[in-house]
Amino acid sequence: MKEPRYNQTLKLRDGRQLGFASFGEPEGKPVFYFTGGNSSRLEGKWFEKAAQEKKTRLIVPDRPGFGLSDFQSACSF
C-alpha cells in the first residue's frame, strides 16, 4: 500500500503531524471513521469497496502516536 491517498498528513496548530488515509470516491461525500484501540488509518482498507459502492469518501485518521501521527503528551483544553 504505497498509494499517496493512504499516507496523507497535515500539520496541526500545535505543530504535531496528523496522519490519515482516504478510501472510496475522492469527490464523494466525506465520512469520518475513527479507529479504536491499537489500530491505524489502514484499518479503513477493510471498508474501501463499500465506500466506493456508496460513492463516499471514507477518511480515517491515525490515533495520536500511531502510524503517521505524532504522539500527544498531554491534553490542554
N, CA, C and O atoms as a Tinker XYZ file with bonds, in Angstrom:
   308  protein
     1  N      0.826000   -1.182000    0.000000    73     2
     2  CA     0.000000    0.000000    0.000000    64     1     3
     3  C      0.871000    1.246000    0.000000    63     2     4     5
     4  O      1.085000    1.849000    1.052000    81     3
     5  N      1.360000    1.628000   -1.128000    73     3     6
     6  CA     2.211000    2.811000   -1.224000    64     5     7
     7  C      1.482000    3.976000   -1.875000    63     6     8     9
     8  O      2.090000    5.010000   -2.148000    81     7
     9  N      0.183000    3.822000   -2.129000    73     7    10
    10  CA    -0.565000    4.890000   -2.759000    64     9    11
    11  C     -0.587000    6.119000   -1.868000    63    10    12    13
    12  O     -0.754000    5.998000   -0.654000    81    11
    13  N     -0.419000    7.312000   -2.454000    73    11    14
    14  CA    -0.389000    8.542000   -1.661000    64    13    15
    15  C     -1.642000    8.770000   -0.826000    63    14    16    17
    16  O     -1.555000    9.351000    0.256000    81    15
    17  N     -2.799000    8.331000   -1.298000    73    15    18
    18  CA    -4.023000    8.587000   -0.533000    64    17    19
    19  C     -4.075000    7.799000    0.765000    63    18    20    21
    20  O     -4.878000    8.111000    1.645000    81    19
    21  N     -3.233000    6.786000    0.898000    73    19    22
    22  CA    -3.165000    6.007000    2.136000    64    21    23
    23  C     -2.174000    6.612000    3.127000    63    22    24    25
    24  O     -2.153000    6.221000    4.295000    81    23
    25  N     -1.357000    7.557000    2.679000    73    23    26
    26  CA    -0.276000    8.107000    3.500000    64    25    27
    27  C     -0.286000    9.631000    3.500000    63    26    28    29
    28  O      0.726000   10.261000    3.192000    81    27
    29  N     -1.414000   10.216000    3.839000    73    27    30
    30  CA    -1.535000   11.667000    3.842000    64    29    31
    31  C     -1.263000   12.210000    5.241000    63    30    32    33
    32  O     -1.475000   11.523000    6.240000    81    31
    33  N     -0.793000   13.441000    5.293000    73    31    34
    34  CA    -0.544000   14.091000    6.581000    64    33    35
    35  C     -0.973000   15.548000    6.505000    63    34    36    37
    36  O     -1.066000   16.136000    5.428000    81    35
    37  N     -1.228000   16.106000    7.663000    73    35    38
    38  CA    -1.441000   17.543000    7.770000    64    37    39
    39  C     -0.850000   18.005000    9.085000    63    38    40    41
    40  O     -0.732000   17.236000   10.039000    81    39
    41  N     -0.480000   19.284000    9.119000    73    39    42
    42  CA     0.153000   19.870000   10.296000    64    41    43
    43  C     -0.922000   20.509000   11.164000    63    42    44    45
    44  O     -1.711000   21.321000   10.680000    81    43
    45  N     -0.958000   20.146000   12.444000    73    43    46
    46  CA    -1.917000   20.711000   13.384000    64    45    47
    47  C     -1.400000   22.035000   13.940000    63    46    48    49
    48  O     -0.212000   22.334000   13.823000    81    47
    49  N     -2.278000   22.823000   14.537000    73    47    50
    50  CA    -1.884000   24.132000   15.081000    64    49    51
    51  C     -0.767000   24.054000   16.106000    63    50    52    53
    52  O      0.056000   24.963000   16.211000    81    51
    53  N     -0.742000   22.953000   16.866000    73    51    54
    54  CA     0.298000   22.825000   17.900000    64    53    55
    55  C      1.608000   22.277000   17.341000    63    54    56    57
    56  O      2.543000   22.019000   18.098000    81    55
    57  N      1.682000   22.098000   16.025000    73    55    58
    58  CA     2.922000   21.660000   15.382000    64    57    59
    59  C      3.016000   20.164000   15.138000    63    58    60    61
    60  O      3.895000   19.709000   14.405000    81    59
    61  N      2.117000   19.392000   15.746000    73    59    62
    62  CA     2.158000   17.943000   15.523000    64    61    63
    63  C      1.645000   17.598000   14.133000    63    62    64    65
    64  O      0.939000   18.379000   13.495000    81    63
    65  N      2.014000   16.420000   13.687000    73    63    66
    66  CA     1.563000   15.897000   12.407000    64    65    67
    67  C      0.423000   14.906000   12.638000    63    66    68    69
    68  O      0.494000   14.080000   13.548000    81    67
    69  N     -0.628000   14.986000   11.817000    73    67    70
    70  CA    -1.736000   14.049000   11.857000    64    69    71
    71  C     -1.719000   13.251000   10.559000    63    70    72    73
    72  O     -1.776000   13.817000    9.468000    81    71
    73  N     -1.640000   11.935000   10.691000    73    71    74
    74  CA    -1.677000   11.070000    9.515000    64    73    75
    75  C     -3.092000   10.587000    9.269000    63    74    76    77
    76  O     -3.852000   10.355000   10.208000    81    75
    77  N     -3.440000   10.436000    7.999000    73    75    78
    78  CA    -4.757000    9.924000    7.659000    64    77    79
    79  C     -4.731000    9.287000    6.278000    63    78    80    81
    80  O     -3.798000    9.490000    5.502000    81    79
    81  N     -5.759000    8.525000    5.989000    73    79    82
    82  CA    -5.927000    7.895000    4.678000    64    81    83
    83  C     -7.339000    8.156000    4.212000    63    82    84    85
    84  O     -8.242000    8.383000    5.018000    81    83
    85  N     -7.525000    8.124000    2.899000    73    83    86
    86  CA    -8.885000    8.246000    2.372000    64    85    87
    87  C     -9.137000    7.096000    1.413000    63    86    88    89
    88  O     -8.250000    6.674000    0.671000    81    87
    89  N    -10.361000    6.601000    1.444000    73    87    90
    90  CA   -10.766000    5.443000    0.663000    64    89    91
    91  C    -12.070000    5.770000   -0.053000    63    90    92    93
    92  O    -12.811000    6.657000    0.371000    81    91
    93  N    -12.345000    5.066000   -1.118000    73    91    94
    94  CA   -13.594000    5.273000   -1.838000    64    93    95
    95  C    -13.464000    6.336000   -2.906000    63    94    96    97
    96  O    -12.434000    6.442000   -3.571000    81    95
    97  N    -14.519000    7.124000   -3.065000    73    95    98
    98  CA   -14.586000    8.152000   -4.100000    64    97    99
    99  C    -13.952000    9.455000   -3.613000    63    98   100   101
   100  O    -14.430000   10.036000   -2.638000    81    99
   101  N    -12.889000    9.927000   -4.267000    73    99   102
   102  CA   -12.224000   11.155000   -3.827000    64   101   103
   103  C    -13.153000   12.371000   -3.761000    63   102   104   105
   104  O    -12.969000   13.239000   -2.907000    81   103
   105  N    -14.138000   12.443000   -4.643000    73   103   106
   106  CA   -15.066000   13.574000   -4.670000    64   105   107
   107  C    -16.388000   13.253000   -3.975000    63   106   108   109
   108  O    -17.320000   14.057000   -4.018000    81   107
   109  N    -16.477000   12.090000   -3.337000    73   107   110
   110  CA   -17.715000   11.680000   -2.673000    64   109   111
   111  C    -17.953000   12.417000   -1.371000    63   110   112   113
   112  O    -17.090000   13.149000   -0.887000    81   111
   113  N    -19.140000   12.213000   -0.807000    73   111   114
   114  CA   -19.491000   12.824000    0.478000    64   113   115
   115  C    -18.530000   12.301000    1.545000    63   114   116   117
   116  O    -18.371000   11.088000    1.685000    81   115
   117  N    -17.883000   13.199000    2.305000    73   115   118
   118  CA   -16.913000   12.745000    3.312000    64   117   119
   119  C    -17.588000   12.089000    4.519000    63   118   120   121
   120  O    -18.571000   12.596000    5.059000    81   119
   121  N    -17.038000   10.964000    4.917000    73   119   122
   122  CA   -17.466000   10.240000    6.108000    64   121   123
   123  C    -16.207000    9.925000    6.908000    63   122   124   125
   124  O    -15.250000    9.372000    6.366000    81   123
   125  N    -16.200000   10.273000    8.193000    73   123   126
   126  CA   -15.035000   10.010000    9.034000    64   125   127
   127  C    -15.219000    8.700000    9.792000    63   126   128   129
   128  O    -16.301000    8.396000   10.294000    81   127
   129  N    -14.135000    7.937000    9.861000    73   127   130
   130  CA   -14.121000    6.678000   10.603000    64   129   131
   131  C    -12.966000    6.768000   11.600000    63   130   132   133
   132  O    -11.808000    6.918000   11.211000    81   131
   133  N    -13.295000    6.674000   12.886000    73   131   134
   134  CA   -12.288000    6.759000   13.936000    64   133   135
   135  C    -12.041000    5.368000   14.504000    63   134   136   137
   136  O    -12.956000    4.720000   15.011000    81   135
   137  N    -10.809000    4.924000   14.412000    73   135   138
   138  CA   -10.451000    3.590000   14.893000    64   137   139
   139  C    -10.409000    3.569000   16.410000    63   138   140   141
   140  O    -10.289000    4.610000   17.055000    81   139
   141  N    -10.505000    2.398000   16.960000    73   139   142
   142  CA   -10.392000    2.237000   18.402000    64   141   143
   143  C     -9.181000    1.375000   18.711000    63   142   144   145
   144  O     -8.643000    0.710000   17.825000    81   143
   145  N     -8.762000    1.386000   19.933000    73   143   146
   146  CA    -7.653000    0.521000   20.336000    64   145   147
   147  C     -6.358000    0.829000   19.631000    63   146   148   149
   148  O     -6.042000    1.986000   19.354000    81   147
   149  N     -5.621000   -0.202000   19.346000    73   147   150
   150  CA    -4.286000   -0.067000   18.756000    64   149   151
   151  C     -4.322000   -0.270000   17.248000    63   150   152   153
   152  O     -3.742000   -1.222000   16.727000    81   151
   153  N     -4.995000    0.617000   16.564000    73   151   154
   154  CA    -5.130000    0.492000   15.126000    64   153   155
   155  C     -4.610000    1.754000   14.445000    63   154   156   157
   156  O     -4.131000    2.676000   15.104000    81   155
   157  N     -4.711000    1.782000   13.116000    73   155   158
   158  CA    -4.225000    2.928000   12.354000    64   157   159
   159  C     -5.171000    3.233000   11.205000    63   158   160   161
   160  O     -6.197000    2.575000   11.031000    81   159
   161  N     -4.809000    4.236000   10.431000    73   159   162
   162  CA    -5.585000    4.676000    9.274000    64   161   163
   163  C     -5.821000    3.548000    8.279000    63   162   164   165
   164  O     -6.808000    3.573000    7.543000    81   163
   165  N     -4.936000    2.566000    8.245000    73   163   166
   166  CA    -5.026000    1.488000    7.259000    64   165   167
   167  C     -6.186000    0.536000    7.526000    63   166   168   169
   168  O     -6.527000   -0.272000    6.663000    81   167
   169  N     -6.804000    0.618000    8.717000    73   167   170
   170  CA    -7.980000   -0.180000    9.017000    64   169   171
   171  C     -9.119000    0.147000    8.034000    63   170   172   173
   172  O     -9.971000   -0.698000    7.758000    81   171
   173  N     -9.120000    1.351000    7.527000    73   171   174
   174  CA   -10.147000    1.764000    6.576000    64   173   175
   175  C    -10.137000    0.968000    5.288000    63   174   176   177
   176  O    -11.134000    0.944000    4.566000    81   175
   177  N     -9.031000    0.321000    4.991000    73   175   178
   178  CA    -8.926000   -0.502000    3.773000    64   177   179
   179  C    -10.021000   -1.580000    3.765000    63   178   180   181
   180  O    -10.487000   -1.978000    2.697000    81   179
   181  N    -10.428000   -2.045000    4.938000    73   179   182
   182  CA   -11.472000   -3.074000    5.032000    64   181   183
   183  C    -12.793000   -2.588000    4.442000    63   182   184   185
   184  O    -13.612000   -3.394000    4.000000    81   183
   185  N    -13.002000   -1.269000    4.434000    73   183   186
   186  CA   -14.273000   -0.696000    4.015000    64   185   187
   187  C    -14.204000    0.026000    2.669000    63   186   188   189
   188  O    -15.152000    0.704000    2.273000    81   187
   189  N    -13.080000   -0.122000    1.970000    73   187   190
   190  CA   -12.889000    0.616000    0.721000    64   189   191
   191  C    -13.937000    0.261000   -0.328000    63   190   192   193
   192  O    -14.475000    1.155000   -0.982000    81   191
   193  N    -14.233000   -1.002000   -0.500000    73   191   194
   194  CA   -15.211000   -1.410000   -1.512000    64   193   195
   195  C    -16.590000   -0.828000   -1.184000    63   194   196   197
   196  O    -17.278000   -0.332000   -2.077000    81   195
   197  N    -16.994000   -0.883000    0.072000    73   195   198
   198  CA   -18.291000   -0.334000    0.480000    64   197   199
   199  C    -18.333000    1.177000    0.238000    63   198   200   201
   200  O    -19.350000    1.706000   -0.209000    81   199
   201  N    -17.229000    1.870000    0.533000    73   199   202
   202  CA   -17.178000    3.318000    0.308000    64   201   203
   203  C    -17.314000    3.632000   -1.176000    63   202   204   205
   204  O    -17.992000    4.591000   -1.545000    81   203
   205  N    -16.679000    2.838000   -2.026000    73   203   206
   206  CA   -16.803000    3.037000   -3.474000    64   205   207
   207  C    -18.240000    2.793000   -3.930000    63   206   208   209
   208  O    -18.786000    3.570000   -4.714000    81   207
   209  N    -18.845000    1.721000   -3.441000    73   207   210
   210  CA   -20.217000    1.392000   -3.825000    64   209   211
   211  C    -21.202000    2.473000   -3.397000    63   210   212   213
   212  O    -22.165000    2.749000   -4.112000    81   211
   213  N    -20.973000    3.084000   -2.243000    73   211   214
   214  CA   -21.861000    4.130000   -1.722000    64   213   215
   215  C    -21.457000    5.523000   -2.195000    63   214   216   217
   216  O    -22.083000    6.519000   -1.832000    81   215
   217  N    -20.403000    5.581000   -3.011000    73   215   218
   218  CA   -19.894000    6.854000   -3.546000    64   217   219
   219  C    -19.578000    7.869000   -2.448000    63   218   220   221
   220  O    -19.922000    9.047000   -2.544000    81   219
   221  N    -18.915000    7.376000   -1.408000    73   219   222
   222  CA   -18.480000    8.233000   -0.305000    64   221   223
   223  C    -16.957000    8.252000   -0.255000    63   222   224   225
   224  O    -16.287000    7.387000   -0.818000    81   223
   225  N    -16.438000    9.247000    0.426000    73   223   226
   226  CA   -15.004000    9.345000    0.696000    64   225   227
   227  C    -14.823000    9.042000    2.172000    63   226   228   229
   228  O    -15.201000    9.847000    3.024000    81   227
   229  N    -14.254000    7.900000    2.479000    73   227   230
   230  CA   -14.025000    7.490000    3.864000    64   229   231
   231  C    -12.663000    8.029000    4.297000    63   230   232   233
   232  O    -11.637000    7.698000    3.703000    81   231
   233  N    -12.665000    8.857000    5.330000    73   231   234
   234  CA   -11.433000    9.477000    5.839000    64   233   235
   235  C    -11.131000    8.861000    7.193000    63   234   236   237
   236  O    -11.963000    8.899000    8.100000    81   235
   237  N     -9.921000    8.287000    7.329000    73   235   238
   238  CA    -9.550000    7.561000    8.544000    64   237   239
   239  C     -8.246000    8.134000    9.104000    63   238   240   241
   240  O     -7.180000    7.913000    8.529000    81   239
   241  N     -8.320000    8.867000   10.217000    73   239   242
   242  CA    -7.096000    9.408000   10.821000    64   241   243
   243  C     -6.397000    8.375000   11.707000    63   242   244   245
   244  O     -7.027000    7.474000   12.261000    81   243
   245  N     -5.091000    8.533000   11.820000    73   243   246
   246  CA    -4.329000    7.754000   12.805000    64   245   247
   247  C     -4.584000    8.347000   14.181000    63   246   248   249
   248  O     -4.788000    9.553000   14.315000    81   247
   249  N     -4.572000    7.505000   15.198000    73   247   250
   250  CA    -4.669000    7.989000   16.570000    64   249   251
   251  C     -3.324000    8.612000   16.955000    63   250   252   253
   252  O     -2.308000    8.271000   16.350000    81   251
   253  N     -3.286000    9.512000   17.941000    73   251   254
   254  CA    -2.019000   10.109000   18.360000    64   253   255
   255  C     -0.993000    9.037000   18.746000    63   254   256   257
   256  O     -1.276000    8.146000   19.547000    81   255
   257  N      0.193000    9.145000   18.162000    73   255   258
   258  CA     1.263000    8.200000   18.466000    64   257   259
   259  C      1.240000    6.937000   17.627000    63   258   260   261
   260  O      2.107000    6.080000   17.797000    81   259
   261  N      0.278000    6.791000   16.726000    73   259   262
   262  CA     0.186000    5.622000   15.853000    64   261   263
   263  C      0.408000    6.046000   14.412000    63   262   264   265
   264  O      0.103000    7.174000   14.026000    81   263
   265  N      0.945000    5.118000   13.620000    73   263   266
   266  CA     1.119000    5.371000   12.190000    64   265   267
   267  C      1.914000    6.631000   11.922000    63   266   268   269
   268  O      3.043000    6.779000   12.389000    81   267
   269  N      1.314000    7.541000   11.165000    73   267   270
   270  CA     1.981000    8.784000   10.774000    64   269   271
   271  C      1.701000    9.941000   11.722000    63   270   272   273
   272  O      2.207000   11.044000   11.511000    81   271
   273  N      0.900000    9.710000   12.767000    73   271   274
   274  CA     0.543000   10.802000   13.698000    64   273   275
   275  C      1.537000   10.884000   14.851000    63   274   276   277
   276  O      1.962000    9.877000   15.417000    81   275
   277  N      1.891000   12.140000   15.178000    73   275   278
   278  CA     2.796000   12.368000   16.301000    64   277   279
   279  C      2.085000   12.087000   17.624000    63   278   280   281
   280  O      0.866000   12.223000   17.735000    81   279
   281  N      2.867000   11.697000   18.612000    73   279   282
   282  CA     2.368000   11.449000   19.957000    64   281   283
   283  C      1.893000   12.754000   20.587000    63   282   284   285
   284  O      2.482000   13.809000   20.352000    81   283
   285  N      0.838000   12.684000   21.379000    73   283   286
   286  CA     0.353000   13.838000   22.135000    64   285   287
   287  C      0.611000   13.555000   23.608000    63   286   288   289
   288  O     -0.003000   12.660000   24.189000    81   287
   289  N      1.521000   14.318000   24.214000    73   287   290
   290  CA     1.936000   14.018000   25.588000    64   289   291
   291  C      0.884000   14.384000   26.626000    63   290   292   293
   292  O      0.777000   13.697000   27.642000    81   291
   293  N      0.115000   15.422000   26.415000    73   291   294
   294  CA    -0.909000   15.825000   27.382000    64   293   295
   295  C     -1.985000   16.621000   26.666000    63   294   296   297
   296  O     -1.714000   17.329000   25.696000    81   295
   297  N     -3.188000   16.497000   27.150000    73   295   298
   298  CA    -4.283000   17.281000   26.590000    64   297   299
   299  C     -4.280000   18.648000   27.243000    63   298   300   301
   300  O     -4.103000   18.765000   28.456000    81   299
   301  N     -4.473000   19.665000   26.453000    73   299   302
   302  CA    -4.594000   21.021000   27.004000    64   301   303
   303  C     -5.882000   21.625000   26.473000    63   302   304   305
   304  O     -5.998000   21.966000   25.296000    81   303
   305  N     -6.827000   21.743000   27.363000    73   303   306
   306  CA    -8.140000   22.274000   26.969000    64   305   307
   307  C     -8.241000   23.730000   27.317000    63   306   308
   308  O     -9.271000   24.355000   27.064000    81   307
